[in-house]
Amino acid sequence: MRISKGGVVASKMRRLSMVVASSAFFLVAAHHTAFSQGLPNPYRPVRGLADGGGPFIPGSEWTARPAGSPASMYIDVDGESVWAFIRCDGTSPVPLAKGGRFGVDCLTEDNKVKNLDTIFKFDPKGNIVKRFGRGLFIWPHGLLVDNEGNVWVTDGASPQAVEMAAKGGVNAGHQIIKFSPDGKILMRLGEAGVAGKDETHFMSPSAVAIGANGDIFVADGHEVNGNNRVVKLTKDGKFIKAWGATGYAPGEFRTLHAIAIDPSGRVFVADRDNNRIQIFDQEGKHLSTWTQFGTPSGIAFDNKGQIYVADSESDGVNNPGWEQGIRIGDLKTGFVNAFILDPGGNPNTQTGSGAEFVAVDKNGNIFAGEPRPRVLQKYVKVR
């Protein structure tokens, strides 16, 4: 059989097109496989050789952190100074329930509250410029700075820890305290040392958020089988309403670990033991549930429409298939677009080693409170 010259050319062109198509397929497949290994991480910690001032000169942490485990962090009204809640000088990462001191970090062995500052303000260079809050807390937990620069903090101590303090003659815990920027106490919510679920009492409150009109929203609270509710109050601290109960359904919770209000006014709750974020309007109407951020411990927003979620608990025990770190996503769509992996710990054990609290300044720097490793971490964007 004879094939014309034109037929030979056509045949070669068909073979060439098949090779090109096959190559393109494998390139796309390879790219997809490589990308599917993990989300991009455009951040690096400010620590190590690159922070040492020159080649081969070891670096250090971004700030001279006070002794103790860091809890919540928040950016000041200037957009770049950082406030942090520090758990005194306790050294044990082992939980109180297992015989350690994690959970009573600010109590002495004889159940007295340590006379140490717990609230610190750092300037952008990491220098401590303000410090106060000594002798008031058993277990520092949530911290927020409102639009007027006032500092709101919560004592997340468990009922067991509060009972220990009571044996030492100390009435503390189950409270939210509002400070002026200079450390003057402006308001107390809840009754020190007294747990409750009525209009004036809380149990181990985890965090607080403030609405644009000054309304107060309290994540109440830290105990898995505790109050598990959001409490809404006026700016003067008068009860308005509460919603939530212990459970798995929409509007139910198992450990409210953080609460935050986004620029559009939605209330985000880190429903940690349910491995999800629940979103509400300010009247308590459930709007959405997000599970793509792992096991949420801390929530923050930037000025570019991004949400930052700290996950200190995901591992092969608590949340199989997920890893500890900070997930960054689009606030409007909820799409996760970056992930800062926590390198610490064996994922086959319950390490809780990663960032538990997160904040973002106006320059895009991320600050993370890591209680168990006792690190006040700073990340800078490199790409």
For each residue, the residues with C-beta under 8 A, 3 or more apart:
1:
2:
3: 7 8 11
4: 7 8
5: 8 9
6: 9 10
7: 3 4 10 11
8: 3 4 5 11 12
9: 5 6 12 13
10: 6 7 13 14
11: 3 7 8 14 15
12: 8 9 15 16
13: 9 10 16 17
14: 10 11 17 18
15: 11 12 18 19
16: 12 13 19 20
17: 13 14 20 21
18: 14 15 21 22
19: 15 16 22 23
20: 16 17 23 24
21: 17 18 24 25
22: 18 19 25 26
23: 19 20 26 27
24: 20 21 27 28
25: 21 22 28 29
26: 22 23 29 30
27: 23 24 30 31
28: 24 25 31 32
29: 25 26 32 33
30: 26 27 33 34
31: 27 28 34 35
32: 28 29 35 36
33: 29 30 36 37
34: 30 31 37
35: 31 32
36: 32 33
37: 33 34
38: 41 339 341
39: 327 336 337 338 339
40: 337 338 339
41: 38 338 339 340 341
42: 338 381 382 383
43: 338 340 366 379 380 381 382
44: 50 379 380 382
45: 48 377 378 379
46: 51 59 61 62 378 379 380
47: 51 59 60 61 62 377 378
48: 45 51 52 58 59
49: 52 55 56 57 58 59
50: 44 59
51: 46 47 48 59 60 62
52: 48 49 56 57 58 59 60
53: 57 59
54: 57
55: 49
56: 49 52
57: 49 52 53 54
58: 48 49 52
59: 46 47 48 49 50 51 52 53
60: 47 51 52
61: 46 47 64 65 375 376 377 378
62: 46 47 51 126 376 377 378
63: 122 126 127 128 376 378
64: 61 126 127 128
65: 61 70 86 375 376
66: 86 89 117 120 128 131
67: 88 89
68: 86 87 88 89 90 105 116 374
69: 86 87 90 93 102 105 371 372 374
70: 65 73 84 85 86 87 357 369 370 371 374 375 376
71: 84 85 86 87 140 141 142 143 356 357 369 371
72: 84 85 140 141 142 143 144 153 207 298 357 369
73: 70 82 83 84 85 143 357 358 359 367 368 369 376
74: 82 83 143 144 145 359
75: 79 80 81 82 83 145 359 360 361 362 367
76: 79 80 81 82 83 121 145 149
77: 145 147 148 149
78: 81
79: 75 76 361 362 363
80: 75 76 124 361 362 363
81: 75 76 78 121 122 123 124 129
82: 73 74 75 76 121 122 359 361 367
83: 73 74 75 76 119 120 121 122 143 145 151
84: 70 71 72 73 119 120 122 143 367 369 376
85: 70 71 72 73 118 119 133 140 141 142 143 153 369
86: 65 66 68 69 70 71 117 118 119 120 140
87: 68 69 70 71 90 105 106 118 139 140 371
88: 67 68 105 106 114 116 118 140
89: 66 67 68 105 114 116
90: 68 69 87 101 102 104 105 106
91: 101
92: 100 101 102
93: 69 100 102 371 372 373 374
94: 98 99 100 101 102
95: 98 100 102 103
96: 99 100 101 102 103 104 158 160 161
97: 103 160
98: 94 95
99: 94 96
100: 92 93 94 95 96 103
101: 90 91 92 94 96 104 105 107
102: 69 90 92 93 94 95 96 105 371 372
103: 95 96 97 100 139 157 158 160 161
104: 90 96 101 107 138 139 157 161 164 165
105: 68 69 87 88 89 90 101 102 139 140
106: 87 88 90 113 114 116 118 137 138 139 140
107: 101 104 111 112 113 114 138 161 164 165 168 170
108: 111 112 113 114 168
109:
110: 168
111: 107 108 164 165 166 167 168 170
112: 107 108 168 169 170
113: 106 107 108 135 136 137 138 165 168 170 172
114: 88 89 106 107 108 134 135
115: 134 135
116: 68 88 89 106 134 135
117: 66 86 120 131 132 133 134
118: 85 86 87 88 106 133 134 136 137 140 153
119: 83 84 85 86 130 131 132 133 143 151 153 179 183
120: 66 83 84 86 117 128 130 131
121: 76 81 82 83 128 129 130 131
122: 63 81 82 83 84 126 127 128 129
123: 81 126 127 129
124: 80 81 361
125:
126: 62 63 64 122 123 378
127: 63 64 122 123
128: 63 64 66 120 121 122 131
129: 81 121 122 123
130: 119 120 121 181 182 183
131: 66 117 119 120 121 128
132: 117 119 179 182 183
133: 85 117 118 119 136 137 140 153 179 183
134: 114 115 116 117 118
135: 113 114 115 116
136: 113 118 133 155 172 177
137: 106 113 118 133 140 153 155 157 172 173
138: 104 106 107 113 155 157 161 162 165 170 172 173
139: 87 103 104 105 106 155 156 157 158 161 173
140: 71 72 85 86 87 88 105 106 118 133 137 143 153 155 156
141: 71 72 85 153 154 155 156 205 206 207 222
142: 71 72 85 152 153 154 156 205 206 207 208 219 258
143: 71 72 73 74 83 84 85 119 140 151 152 153 154
144: 72 74 151 152 153 207 208 209 210
145: 74 75 76 77 83 149 150 151 152
146: 149 150 152 210
147: 77 210
148: 77
149: 76 77 145 146 180 181
150: 145 146 178 179 180 181 186
151: 83 119 143 144 145 178 179 180 181
152: 142 143 144 145 146 176 177 178 179 208 210
153: 72 85 118 119 133 137 140 141 142 143 144 176 177 179 208
154: 141 142 143 175 176 177 205 206 207 208 218
155: 136 137 138 139 140 141 172 173 174 175 176 177 205
156: 139 140 141 142 204 205 206 221 222
157: 103 104 137 138 139 161 162 165 172 173 174 204
158: 96 103 139 161 162 204 222 223
159: 162 163 195 203 204 223
160: 96 97 103 163 164
161: 96 103 104 107 138 139 157 158 164 165 173
162: 138 157 158 159 165 166 172 173 174 193 195
163: 159 160 166 167
164: 104 107 111 160 161 167 168
165: 104 107 111 113 138 157 161 162 168 170 171 172 173 193
166: 111 162 163 169 170 171 193
167: 111 163 164
168: 107 108 110 111 112 113 164 165
169: 112 166
170: 107 111 112 113 138 165 166 193
171: 165 166 192 193
172: 113 136 137 138 155 157 162 165 175 192 193
173: 137 138 139 155 157 161 162 165 192 193 204
174: 155 157 162 190 191 192 193 194 195 196 201 202 203 204 205
175: 154 155 172 188 189 190 191 192 202 205
176: 152 153 154 155 188 189 190 202 205 208 216 218
177: 136 152 153 154 155 185 187 188 189
178: 150 151 152 185 186 187 188 189
179: 119 132 133 150 151 152 153 183 184 185 186
180: 149 150 151 183 184 186
181: 130 149 150 151
182: 130 132
183: 119 130 132 133 179 180
184: 179 180
185: 177 178 179 188
186: 150 178 179 180
187: 177 178 237
188: 175 176 177 178 185 192
189: 175 176 177 178 202 216 218 233 237
190: 174 175 176 194 200 201 202 205
191: 174 175 194 196 200 201
192: 171 172 173 174 175 188
193: 162 165 166 170 171 172 173 174
194: 174 190 191 201
195: 159 162 174 201 202 203 204
196: 174 191 200 201 202 203
197: 201 203 227 229
198: 201
199: 239
200: 190 191 196 239
201: 174 190 191 194 195 196 197 198
202: 174 175 176 189 190 195 196 205 218 220 221 227 231
203: 159 174 195 196 197 220 221 223 226 227
204: 156 157 158 159 173 174 195 220 221 222 223 226
205: 141 142 154 155 156 174 175 176 190 202 208 218 219 220 221 222
206: 141 142 154 156 219 220 221 222 255 256 257 258 259
207: 72 141 142 144 154 218 219 256 257 258 259 260
208: 142 144 152 153 154 176 205 216 217 218 219 259
209: 144 216 217 219 259 260 261 267
210: 144 146 147 152 214 215 216 217 261
211: 214 215 216 217 261 265 282
212: 261 265
213: 235
214: 210 211 234 235
215: 210 211 232 233 234 235 240 282
216: 176 189 208 209 210 211 232 233 234 235 237
217: 208 209 210 211 230 231 232 233 259 261 267 282
218: 154 176 189 202 205 207 208 230 231 232 233 259
219: 142 205 206 207 208 209 230 256 257 258 259 269 270
220: 202 203 204 205 206 226 227 228 229 230 231 242 256
221: 156 202 203 204 205 206 226 227 228 256
222: 141 156 158 204 205 206 226 255 256 257
223: 158 159 203 204 226 227 228 255
224: 246 254 255 273
225: 228 246
226: 203 204 220 221 222 223 246
227: 197 202 203 220 221 223 244
228: 220 221 223 225 244 245 246 247 252 253 254 255 256
229: 197 220 242 243 244 245 253 256
230: 217 218 219 220 242 243 244 256 259 267 269 280 284
231: 202 217 218 220 239 241 242
232: 215 216 217 218 239 240 241 242 282 284
233: 189 215 216 217 218 236 237 238 239 240
234: 214 215 216 237 238 240
235: 213 214 215 216
236: 233
237: 187 189 216 233 234
238: 233 234
239: 199 200 231 232 233 242
240: 215 232 233 234
241: 231 232 283 284
242: 220 229 230 231 232 239
243: 229 230 251 280 284
244: 227 228 229 230 251 252 253 256
245: 228 229 251 252 253
246: 224 225 226 228 252 253 254
247: 228 252 253 254
248: 252 254 274
249: 252
250: 278 286 289
251: 243 244 245 278 280 284 286
252: 228 244 245 246 247 248 249
253: 228 229 244 245 246 247 256 269 271 274 278
254: 224 228 246 247 248 271 272 273 274
255: 206 222 223 224 228 271 272 273 274
256: 206 207 219 220 221 222 228 229 230 244 253 259 269 270 271 272
257: 206 207 219 222 270 272 296 297 298
258: 142 206 207 219 268 269 270 296 297 298 299 357
259: 206 207 208 209 217 218 219 230 256 267 268 269 270 299
260: 207 209 267 268 299 300 301
261: 209 210 211 212 217 265 266 267 268 282
262: 265 266 268 301 307 331
263: 301 331
264:
265: 211 212 261 262 281 282
266: 261 262 279 280 281 287
267: 209 217 230 259 260 261 279 280 281 282
268: 258 259 260 261 262 277 278 279 299 307
269: 219 230 253 256 258 259 277 278 279 280
270: 219 256 257 258 259 277 296 297 298 299 309
271: 253 254 255 256 274 275 276 277 278 296
272: 254 255 256 257 275 295 296 297 313
273: 224 254 255
274: 248 253 254 255 271
275: 271 272 291 294 295 296 314 319 322
276: 271 289 290 291 296
277: 268 269 270 271 289 290 291 293 296 299 309
278: 250 251 253 268 269 271 286 288 289 290
279: 266 267 268 269 286 287 288 289 290
280: 230 243 251 266 267 269 283 284 285 286 287
281: 265 266 267 284 285 287
282: 211 215 217 232 261 265 267
283: 241 280
284: 230 232 241 243 251 280 281
285: 280 281
286: 250 251 278 279 280 289
287: 266 279 280 281
288: 278 279 334
289: 250 276 277 278 279 286
290: 276 277 278 279 293 334
291: 275 276 277
292: 327 329 334 335 336
293: 277 290 296 307 309 311 327 329 336
294: 275 309 311 314 319 322 323 324 327
295: 272 275 311 312 313 314 318 319 322
296: 257 258 270 271 272 275 276 277 293 299 309 310 311
297: 257 258 270 272 310 311 312 313 355 356 357
298: 72 257 258 270 309 310 355 356 357 358 369
299: 258 259 260 268 270 277 296 307 308 309 310 358
300: 260 307 308 358 359 360
301: 260 262 263 306 307 308 331 360
302: 305 306 308 360 364
303: 362
304: 364
305: 302 330 331 332
306: 301 302 328 329 330 331 360
307: 262 268 293 299 300 301 328 329 330 331 334
308: 299 300 301 302 326 327 328 358 360 366
309: 270 277 293 294 296 298 299 326 327 328 329 358
310: 296 297 298 299 326 354 355 356 357 358 368
311: 293 294 295 296 297 314 322 323 324 325 326 327 354 355
312: 295 297 324 342 352 353 354 355 356 370 371 372
313: 272 295 297 318 319 324 350 352 354
314: 275 294 295 311 318 319 322 323 324
315: 318 319 320 322 323 324 345 347 348 349 350 351
316: 320 347 348 349
317: 320 348 349 350
318: 295 313 314 315 350
319: 275 294 295 313 314 315 322
320: 315 316 317
321:
322: 275 294 295 311 314 315 319
323: 294 311 314 315 341 342 347
324: 294 311 312 313 314 315 341 342 344 345 347 351 353 354 355
325: 311 339 340 341 342 354 355
326: 308 309 310 311 339 340 342 354 355 358 366 368 379
327: 39 292 293 294 308 309 311 336 338 339
328: 306 307 308 309 336 337 338 339 340
329: 292 293 306 307 309 333 334 335 336 337 338
330: 305 306 307 333 334 335 337
331: 262 263 301 305 306 307 334
332: 305
333: 329 330
334: 288 290 292 307 329 330 331
335: 292 329 330
336: 39 292 293 327 328 329 339
337: 39 40 328 329 330
338: 39 40 41 42 43 327 328 329
339: 38 39 40 41 325 326 327 328 336
340: 41 43 325 326 328 355 366 379
341: 38 41 323 324 325
342: 312 323 324 325 326 345 353 354 355
343:
344: 324 351 353 354 373
345: 315 324 342 349 351 352 353 354
346: 349 351
347: 315 316 323 324 351
348: 315 316 317
349: 315 316 317 345 346
350: 313 315 317 318
351: 315 324 344 345 346 347 354 372
352: 312 313 345 356 371 372
353: 312 324 342 344 345 370 372 373
354: 310 311 312 313 324 325 326 342 344 345 351 370
355: 297 298 310 311 312 324 325 326 340 342 358 368 369 370 377
356: 71 297 298 310 312 352 369 370 371
357: 70 71 72 73 258 297 298 310 368 369
358: 73 298 299 300 308 309 310 326 355 366 367 368 369
359: 73 74 75 82 300 366 367 368
360: 75 300 301 302 306 308 364 365 366 367
361: 75 79 80 82 124 364 365 367
362: 75 79 80 303
363: 79 80
364: 302 304 360 361 380 381
365: 360 361 378 379 380 381
366: 43 308 326 340 358 359 360 378 379
367: 73 75 82 84 358 359 360 361 376 377 378 379
368: 73 310 326 355 357 358 359 375 376 377 378 379
369: 70 71 72 73 84 85 298 355 356 357 358 376 377
370: 70 312 353 354 355 356 373 374 375 376 377
371: 69 70 71 87 93 102 312 352 356 374
372: 69 93 102 312 351 352 353
373: 93 344 353 370
374: 68 69 70 93 370 371
375: 61 65 70 368 370
376: 61 62 63 65 70 73 84 367 368 369 370
377: 45 47 61 62 355 367 368 369 370
378: 45 46 47 61 62 63 126 365 366 367 368
379: 43 44 45 46 326 340 365 366 367 368
380: 43 44 46 364 365
381: 42 43 364 365
382: 42 43 44
383: 42
